[in-house]
Amino acid sequence: MSQKQLGVLAGIDEFVASPRINRYEQGVHQPDFDTATRLAKVLRVPLAYLFAQDDRLAEMILAFAALPKRQQEAWLRSKPAGTDAA
């Protein structure tokens, strides 16, 4: 999907869609919350994926989101190492 197509599907004016998406990708600008939410919906990814600090975390977000809700709950209850609450 082109930057323009992505932008237009997310509700950005077609005349500025491509450069705006490019600026988001380059980190020159950050989308506001509503725009980021629409981008995530168009891309079919969790909103958190767009804000992941690195590729590994982004992949983990996608993997967790792909799990059935029952498995997500089981994973959350398992308290992985390093996540003990005080």
Order of alpha helices (4+ residues) and beta strands (2+ residues): alpha-alpha-alpha-alpha-alpha-alpha
